[in-house]
Amino acid sequence: MKITTLLLLFLFITPYIFAQDNLSDGVRAYVTHDRSNYVLQNAILIDGSGNPAKRGVDILVKGDRIEKVGIDLSVPDGYQVVDLNGKSVMPGMIMLHEHLFYPTATPGKWGVNQMSYSFPRLYLAGGITTMRTAGSIMPEADLNIKKAINRGQAIGPKMDVTSPFIDREGTQLFELGTISSPQEAEQLVNFWADRGVTSFKVYNFIKKDDLKAVVKAAHARKLKVTGHLCSVTYEEAADLGIDNLEHGFFASSDFQKDKEPDLCNPFEARKSRLDEPISSKKVTKLIDHLVRKNVALTSTINVFEPYTGREVVPGGGIDALYTGAKEKVYRRWTSKQGRDSIDYHAFNQAKAWEKAFYDAGGLLVAGTDPTYDGRIVAGYANMRLLELFTEMGFSIPEAIKICTLNGAKYLKLESETGTVEEGKVADLLIIDGDISQDIGEIRNIQTVFKNGIGYDSKKLFDETKGFVGIR
């Protein structure tokens, strides 16, 4: 039993750690530093632990591992020196609500298109070295992309691929399948686990018995379940053993008066949340319950960022969009200027509640969810999310910890990645500026080291301009 468990753990973790050295020409075109031995010298280091920045730090990288971290380290024979004077180093980001699809810009019914080409590149360019898809529209494509990345034949982060959305009828989206019983839910878990999926996501209209079946089947395989809920409350989901809840408290129906079991009324759920005071005792009680039940909470606060006085595409990614998508996003942004006071209220309320969850000892993790109106773009949104966390009241080291170590903890990869420590995988960001003083410097990522190989962030961003919304 012990040997089998260790073997399964090794097989699960190995793809996250080891990339092949035989990179394809298409991948190698973005490589600035081959896997080798380096001394990253005289850096400003925020190590992902939540501790304050340190200056003048040297980092020895040997192959795909961090060999040593310290001040004024001697340079071993054969090591290349990389001078980082005035530059910052932080861990690669680990984001837990990402997708490889984007809303379509064509007229008619709302839908989504797969972004198999642009999004993996954009995520890596934006500093994401590990991601969870948090719901797949084309799961076979996501699984194949993950395999290709692990083989060195495609470029992108290490991936935890989530199942298709598990839901009952109600969402009215052609790309989503539905179930009609808990038995079907269990069958889906086992089918996709056999195909290589490593996480599961339940959605708006799922019933409690469905969720119970999903959790039982997934946990039997040592896999985790997350949810964007409505018909099931957060408290009910926590009691049923869910591991993670998406979108902070935006998807919570716990404050709805006289809520009918297993029924989703999204309008009433939203109204009840907006009516709840920011300092609500009900929220405090719910937070305490989630913390006791060890339920993680994924912030996607950037999705709900208001429009008035804000960037059209948060993070500066407007030129990543193809013409049709850009026009659609501009129209929406223009129509909301000065007309989103309710959005501002919901945004500020959510920021306070997510901060309260973190302060209560909850595991707050992060993701960007590039869906909705097309304003959220892979890579750019991830950098913007760090900025928003400091706007929420987190210190810069805390914001970085949420986006690095906390994600690693949720995926049970904290012994391998998530912080800049001796013995861990060399997943590192080199930033051209002092991020310890200005979180906005995150937009100046120079090099993304993944498994000890350095990639050119700017080149990745530049060569995906105009592709988002097409491929």
Secondary structure per residue as TSV (DSSP state, phi and psi in degrees):
chain	resnum	aa	ss	phi	psi
A	1	M	-	360.0	-47.9
A	2	K	H	-63.0	-42.1
A	3	I	H	-63.7	-42.8
A	4	T	H	-62.3	-43.4
A	5	T	H	-62.2	-43.8
A	6	L	H	-64.7	-38.8
A	7	L	H	-64.2	-44.3
A	8	L	H	-62.6	-41.2
A	9	L	H	-63.2	-41.5
A	10	F	H	-63.1	-43.9
A	11	L	H	-65.6	-32.7
A	12	F	H	-73.0	-43.5
A	13	I	H	-80.9	-33.0
A	14	T	H	-51.3	-45.9
A	15	P	H	-61.3	-25.2
A	16	Y	H	-73.6	-23.6
A	17	I	H	-99.5	-46.4
A	18	F	-	-103.6	122.4
A	19	A	-	-103.5	149.8
A	20	Q	-	-73.0	144.9
A	21	D	S	-78.5	-18.2
A	22	N	S	-85.7	70.1
A	23	L	-	-68.9	144.9
A	24	S	-	-68.3	162.6
A	25	D	H	-61.7	-35.8
A	26	G	H	-64.1	-36.2
A	27	V	H	-77.2	-43.9
A	28	R	H	-61.4	-23.3
A	29	A	T	-61.3	-20.4
A	30	Y	T	-103.7	0.1
A	31	V	E	-83.3	128.2
A	32	T	E	-104.7	-25.6
A	33	H	E	-135.8	109.8
A	34	D	-	-65.1	160.2
A	35	R	S	-63.4	122.5
A	36	S	S	-161.2	-157.1
A	37	N	E	-113.7	124.0
A	38	Y	E	-130.0	151.5
A	39	V	E	-114.7	108.2
A	40	L	E	-84.0	106.9
A	41	Q	E	-106.1	135.6
A	42	N	E	64.3	44.9
A	43	A	E	-92.6	159.3
A	44	I	E	-90.6	115.3
A	45	L	E	-110.2	123.9
A	46	I	-	-111.7	110.8
A	47	D	-	-86.9	-1.5
A	48	G	S	93.1	-7.0
A	49	S	S	-82.0	-12.3
A	50	G	S	97.1	-6.8
A	51	N	-	-77.6	158.5
A	52	P	-	-61.1	161.5
A	53	A	-	-65.6	151.9
A	54	K	E	-120.7	146.3
A	55	R	E	-112.0	154.6
A	56	G	E	67.9	33.7
A	57	V	E	-92.5	138.6
A	58	D	E	-106.3	140.8
A	59	I	E	-127.4	119.1
A	60	L	E	-91.2	122.4
A	61	V	E	-112.5	122.2
A	62	K	E	-118.3	107.5
A	63	G	T	66.4	-120.3
A	64	D	T	-101.8	13.1
A	65	R	E	-123.8	152.7
A	66	I	E	-83.9	116.1
A	67	E	E	-86.4	-38.6
A	68	K	E	-160.6	147.8
A	69	V	E	-132.0	127.5
A	70	G	E	-176.7	-172.9
A	71	I	E	-104.5	135.2
A	72	D	S	52.2	48.1
A	73	L	-	-72.1	144.3
A	74	S	-	-71.6	151.2
A	75	V	-	-93.2	112.4
A	76	P	-	-66.0	156.1
A	77	D	T	-57.9	136.0
A	78	G	T	86.2	-2.2
A	79	Y	-	-90.1	137.4
A	80	Q	E	-86.1	134.3
A	81	V	E	-92.7	127.8
A	82	V	E	-114.9	110.9
A	83	D	E	-77.9	118.8
A	84	L	-	-114.7	28.2
A	85	N	T	-57.4	124.5
A	86	G	T	82.3	0.9
A	87	K	-	-113.4	159.0
A	88	S	E	-111.3	153.7
A	89	V	E	-127.7	135.9
A	90	M	E	-142.5	166.8
A	91	P	E	-67.1	155.5
A	92	G	-	-60.9	144.6
A	93	M	E	-77.2	148.4
A	94	I	E	-122.4	103.8
A	95	M	E	-110.5	135.0
A	96	L	S	-114.0	6.0
A	97	H	S	-137.8	76.1
A	98	E	-	-119.8	164.0
A	99	H	-	-139.4	160.5
A	100	L	S	-107.5	28.1
A	101	F	E	-133.7	165.5
A	102	Y	E	-148.1	145.3
A	103	P	E	-63.3	138.7
A	104	T	-	-70.2	148.2
A	105	A	-	-100.4	3.2
A	106	T	S	-80.1	153.6
A	107	P	S	-65.5	161.9
A	108	G	S	102.8	-156.4
A	109	K	S	-59.5	139.0
A	110	W	-	-62.2	138.3
A	111	G	-	-157.3	-171.8
A	112	V	E	-137.1	155.3
A	113	N	E	-123.2	143.7
A	114	Q	E	-73.2	134.0
A	115	M	-	-112.7	60.8
A	116	S	T	-66.3	-26.9
A	117	Y	T	-88.0	-55.6
A	118	S	H	-76.6	-41.3
A	119	F	H	-67.8	-43.7
A	120	P	H	-57.4	-40.1
A	121	R	H	-65.7	-44.5
A	122	L	H	-65.6	-39.4
A	123	Y	H	-60.8	-46.5
A	124	L	H	-64.9	-42.1
A	125	A	H	-59.0	-36.5
A	126	G	T	-81.6	7.0
A	127	G	T	95.3	11.1
A	128	I	E	-90.9	117.4
A	129	T	E	-102.3	-18.1
A	130	T	E	-141.1	136.3
A	131	M	E	-141.8	151.9
A	132	R	E	-110.3	136.2
A	133	T	-	-76.0	-21.4
A	134	A	S	52.7	42.6
A	135	G	S	118.9	123.7
A	136	S	B	-116.2	140.7
A	137	I	S	-93.4	-39.3
A	138	M	S	-121.2	77.1
A	139	P	H	-60.8	-34.7
A	140	E	H	-64.2	-39.4
A	141	A	H	-63.5	-44.7
A	142	D	H	-60.6	-42.7
A	143	L	H	-65.0	-40.0
A	144	N	H	-68.3	-37.1
A	145	I	H	-63.8	-43.7
A	146	K	H	-57.7	-46.2
A	147	K	H	-63.3	-42.3
A	148	A	H	-64.7	-39.8
A	149	I	H	-62.5	-45.1
A	150	N	H	-64.1	-29.0
A	151	R	H	-82.9	-10.1
A	152	G	T	84.8	14.2
A	153	Q	S	-98.5	-9.5
A	154	A	S	-141.2	161.6
A	155	I	-	-108.2	140.2
A	156	G	S	158.1	179.6
A	157	P	-	-74.6	169.8
A	158	K	E	-70.0	142.9
A	159	M	E	-126.0	136.3
A	160	D	E	-103.1	107.1
A	161	V	-	-87.8	126.4
A	162	T	B	-95.7	152.0
A	163	S	-	-61.2	168.2
A	164	P	B	-58.0	159.0
A	165	F	-	-60.8	129.1
A	166	I	B	-99.9	112.7
A	167	D	-	-153.2	159.5
A	168	R	-	-87.1	174.4
A	169	E	T	-63.4	147.6
A	170	G	T	146.1	-27.5
A	171	T	S	-74.5	-25.4
A	172	Q	-	60.4	47.8
A	173	L	-	-130.2	119.5
A	174	F	T	-58.0	-31.0
A	175	E	T	-75.1	-9.6
A	176	L	-	-101.3	134.6
A	177	G	-	-84.8	170.6
A	178	T	-	-135.2	159.7
A	179	I	-	-115.5	164.5
A	180	S	S	-127.3	3.2
A	181	S	S	-161.5	159.8
A	182	P	H	-60.4	-31.6
A	183	Q	H	-64.3	-40.8
A	184	E	H	-64.2	-38.0
A	185	A	H	-60.9	-45.2
A	186	E	H	-63.0	-41.1
A	187	Q	H	-62.3	-40.0
A	188	L	H	-62.1	-42.9
A	189	V	H	-58.8	-49.5
A	190	N	H	-68.4	-37.6
A	191	F	H	-61.9	-50.2
A	192	W	H	-75.1	-29.3
A	193	A	H	-63.7	-39.5
A	194	D	H	-65.1	-27.6
A	195	R	H	-82.1	-13.2
A	196	G	T	116.6	3.2
A	197	V	-	-68.2	142.5
A	198	T	-	-120.1	1.9
A	199	S	E	-148.0	162.7
A	200	F	E	-133.3	145.8
A	201	K	E	-129.6	127.0
A	202	V	E	-101.0	158.4
A	203	Y	-	-129.7	-170.4
A	204	N	T	-47.8	-48.1
A	205	F	T	-103.5	11.6
A	206	I	-	-63.5	149.1
A	207	K	-	-99.1	164.3
A	208	K	H	-60.2	-40.4
A	209	D	H	-66.5	-33.3
A	210	D	H	-63.5	-47.7
A	211	L	H	-62.2	-41.6
A	212	K	H	-58.1	-42.0
A	213	A	H	-68.4	-40.3
A	214	V	H	-64.0	-47.7
A	215	V	H	-61.3	-45.3
A	216	K	H	-61.8	-45.8
A	217	A	H	-68.2	-41.5
A	218	A	H	-67.8	-44.8
A	219	H	H	-65.9	-29.3
A	220	A	H	-63.2	-24.8
A	221	R	T	-101.1	9.8
A	222	K	T	63.3	31.9
A	223	L	-	-113.1	162.6
A	224	K	E	-112.1	159.2
A	225	V	E	-124.8	132.6
A	226	T	E	-123.4	166.6
A	227	G	E	-150.7	140.1
A	228	H	-	-104.3	102.9
A	229	L	-	-105.5	170.8
A	230	C	S	-163.4	-57.8
A	231	S	S	-66.6	-30.4
A	232	V	S	-105.0	132.9
A	233	T	-	-77.6	164.3
A	234	Y	H	-61.2	-42.5
A	235	E	H	-62.4	-43.8
A	236	E	H	-63.7	-43.0
A	237	A	H	-62.9	-41.6
A	238	A	H	-61.3	-41.4
A	239	D	H	-67.7	-25.3
A	240	L	T	-87.7	-4.0
A	241	G	T	98.3	16.1
A	242	I	-	-61.8	148.4
A	243	D	-	-92.6	-25.6
A	244	N	E	-155.4	146.7
A	245	L	E	-125.2	137.3
A	246	E	E	-97.2	152.0
A	247	H	S	69.9	36.6
A	248	G	T	55.9	-129.7
A	249	F	T	-102.0	8.5
A	250	F	T	-64.2	-27.0
A	251	A	T	-98.8	8.1
A	252	S	-	-78.9	132.0
A	253	S	-	-108.9	16.9
A	254	D	T	-69.0	-19.4
A	255	F	T	-97.5	2.7
A	256	Q	-	-75.7	125.5
A	257	K	T	-74.6	138.9
A	258	D	T	53.7	38.6
A	259	K	-	-65.3	133.4
A	260	E	-	-80.3	135.5
A	261	P	T	-59.4	139.7
A	262	D	T	65.1	16.5
A	263	L	-	-119.8	139.2
A	264	C	-	-108.5	120.7
A	265	N	-	-120.7	88.9
A	266	P	H	-60.9	-32.8
A	267	F	H	-70.3	-42.9
A	268	E	H	-69.7	-37.4
A	269	A	H	-62.1	-42.9
A	270	R	H	-66.2	-44.2
A	271	K	H	-61.0	-41.8
A	272	S	H	-65.4	-35.4
A	273	R	H	-66.5	-45.9
A	274	L	H	-63.7	-31.3
A	275	D	H	-78.4	-15.5
A	276	E	S	-76.2	129.4
A	277	P	-	-61.3	148.8
A	278	I	T	-59.3	-37.6
A	279	S	T	-93.7	30.7
A	280	S	-	-61.6	136.1
A	281	K	H	-69.7	-29.8
A	282	K	H	-62.9	-39.4
A	283	V	H	-66.0	-44.6
A	284	T	H	-58.7	-42.3
A	285	K	H	-64.8	-43.3
A	286	L	H	-64.7	-42.7
A	287	I	H	-58.9	-47.1
A	288	D	H	-59.2	-38.3
A	289	H	H	-66.1	-45.2
A	290	L	H	-63.7	-40.4
A	291	V	H	-64.9	-42.8
A	292	R	H	-61.3	-35.9
A	293	K	T	-87.7	3.8
A	294	N	T	58.3	40.2
A	295	V	-	-93.2	123.6
A	296	A	E	-77.8	156.8
A	297	L	E	-126.0	124.9
A	298	T	E	-95.5	119.3
A	299	S	E	-82.8	128.1
A	300	T	-	-124.2	46.0
A	301	I	G	-58.1	-26.4
A	302	N	G	-64.1	-29.8
A	303	V	G	-61.7	-29.8
A	304	F	G	-103.2	10.8
A	305	E	-	-62.3	131.9
A	306	P	-	-63.4	170.9
A	307	Y	S	-97.4	-41.0
A	308	T	T	-63.9	123.0
A	309	G	T	74.2	12.9
A	310	R	S	-116.8	166.7
A	311	E	-	-61.9	148.8
A	312	V	S	-61.1	-52.3
A	313	V	S	-114.5	105.7
A	314	P	T	-57.5	131.4
A	315	G	T	100.0	-8.7
A	316	G	T	88.9	26.3
A	317	G	-	-101.1	26.5
A	318	I	G	-60.0	-35.4
A	319	D	G	-76.8	-6.1
A	320	A	G	-73.9	-19.8
A	321	L	B	-83.9	143.8
A	322	Y	-	-75.2	165.7
A	323	T	H	-54.2	-48.7
A	324	G	H	-62.0	-42.8
A	325	A	H	-66.0	-40.2
A	326	K	H	-61.8	-42.6
A	327	E	H	-63.3	-42.1
A	328	K	H	-62.2	-45.6
A	329	V	H	-65.7	-42.4
A	330	Y	H	-61.0	-43.5
A	331	R	H	-59.3	-46.2
A	332	R	H	-63.3	-46.4
A	333	W	H	-61.1	-44.4
A	334	T	H	-63.6	-41.1
A	335	S	H	-67.4	-21.0
A	336	K	H	-96.6	-6.2
A	337	Q	T	-62.6	122.1
A	338	G	T	75.2	8.5
A	339	R	-	-128.1	24.8
A	340	D	-	-125.8	41.5
A	341	S	H	-64.1	-35.8
A	342	I	H	-66.7	-39.2
A	343	D	H	-61.6	-39.9
A	344	Y	H	-62.4	-42.8
A	345	H	H	-62.2	-48.1
A	346	A	H	-62.1	-39.2
A	347	F	H	-62.9	-48.9
A	348	N	H	-68.3	-37.1
A	349	Q	H	-62.1	-46.9
A	350	A	H	-64.1	-40.5
A	351	K	H	-58.6	-43.8
A	352	A	H	-66.0	-41.1
A	353	W	H	-70.0	-38.7
A	354	E	H	-67.2	-39.2
A	355	K	H	-63.8	-39.8
A	356	A	H	-64.5	-37.8
A	357	F	H	-62.1	-45.9
A	358	Y	H	-62.1	-46.6
A	359	D	H	-65.1	-24.9
A	360	A	T	-82.1	0.1
A	361	G	T	98.8	9.2
A	362	G	-	-75.9	153.9
A	363	L	-	-86.3	97.3
A	364	L	E	-90.0	122.8
A	365	V	E	-118.6	179.3
A	366	A	E	-137.1	152.3
A	367	G	-	-166.5	170.2
A	368	T	-	-116.9	-23.5
A	369	D	-	53.8	72.1
A	370	P	-	-75.4	72.4
A	371	T	-	-132.3	-140.9
A	372	Y	T	58.3	-115.0
A	373	D	T	-97.7	8.2
A	374	G	T	89.4	0.6
A	375	R	T	-77.3	-22.1
A	376	I	-	-95.3	117.0
A	377	V	-	-119.9	132.4
A	378	A	T	-50.0	142.7
A	379	G	T	82.7	-61.8
A	380	Y	H	-62.3	-44.5
A	381	A	H	-65.0	-33.8
A	382	N	H	-66.2	-40.0
A	383	M	H	-65.7	-41.9
A	384	R	H	-62.5	-34.5
A	385	L	H	-60.0	-39.2
A	386	L	H	-60.5	-42.0
A	387	E	H	-62.1	-41.0
A	388	L	H	-67.4	-32.9
A	389	F	H	-62.9	-36.7
A	390	T	H	-71.6	-31.2
A	391	E	H	-64.4	-28.3
A	392	M	T	-75.8	-13.2
A	393	G	T	111.7	1.4
A	394	F	-	-78.3	145.6
A	395	S	-	-68.9	163.6
A	396	I	H	-60.5	-44.9
A	397	P	H	-61.6	-36.2
A	398	E	H	-66.8	-42.6
A	399	A	H	-59.8	-42.8
A	400	I	H	-67.0	-39.1
A	401	K	H	-60.6	-42.9
A	402	I	H	-58.9	-38.2
A	403	C	T	-89.3	1.4
A	404	T	T	-131.8	-80.2
A	405	L	H	-62.0	-40.6
A	406	N	H	-63.1	-39.8
A	407	G	H	-63.7	-40.5
A	408	A	H	-62.9	-40.3
A	409	K	H	-61.7	-43.3
A	410	Y	H	-62.6	-41.1
A	411	L	T	-81.2	0.4
A	412	K	T	59.9	39.6
A	413	L	-	-115.4	13.1
A	414	E	T	-67.0	-18.5
A	415	S	T	-77.8	-12.3
A	416	E	T	-113.4	-29.4
A	417	T	S	-155.0	177.2
A	418	G	S	105.2	-21.6
A	419	T	S	-140.8	161.4
A	420	V	-	-92.5	95.0
A	421	E	-	-139.4	154.6
A	422	E	T	-58.4	134.0
A	423	G	T	92.2	-14.8
A	424	K	S	-85.5	163.3
A	425	V	B	-63.8	143.6
A	426	A	-	-81.1	73.9
A	427	D	-	-103.7	101.6
A	428	L	E	-138.7	148.8
A	429	L	E	-112.9	131.4
A	430	I	E	-104.3	122.7
A	431	I	E	-116.4	131.9
A	432	D	S	-83.7	78.2
A	433	G	S	153.4	176.4
A	434	D	-	-99.3	91.9
A	435	I	T	-69.7	-18.9
A	436	S	T	-69.6	-21.2
A	437	Q	T	-103.0	-26.1
A	438	D	-	-145.3	107.8
A	439	I	G	-63.1	-22.2
A	440	G	G	-62.9	-17.2
A	441	E	G	-65.6	-12.4
A	442	I	G	-58.5	-22.6
A	443	R	G	-76.1	-2.0
A	444	N	G	-111.6	40.9
A	445	I	E	-63.9	129.0
A	446	Q	E	-98.7	-51.0
A	447	T	E	-135.0	136.9
A	448	V	E	-111.5	112.1
A	449	F	E	-88.9	122.9
A	450	K	E	-125.0	120.1
A	451	N	T	54.8	35.8
A	452	G	T	81.9	3.9
A	453	I	E	-109.9	130.0
A	454	G	E	-95.0	132.4
A	455	Y	E	-116.9	148.0
A	456	D	E	-83.5	105.8
A	457	S	H	-62.9	-46.9
A	458	K	H	-62.3	-41.0
A	459	K	H	-63.9	-40.3
A	460	L	H	-62.7	-44.3
A	461	F	H	-62.4	-47.9
A	462	D	H	-61.3	-39.6
A	463	E	T	-85.3	3.1
A	464	T	T	-111.4	4.6
A	465	K	T	-62.4	133.4
A	466	G	T	84.5	-0.4
A	467	F	T	-96.2	-23.7
A	468	V	B	-68.2	123.6
A	469	G	T	107.0	-13.8
A	470	I	T	-109.7	-55.2
A	471	R	-	-152.8	360.0
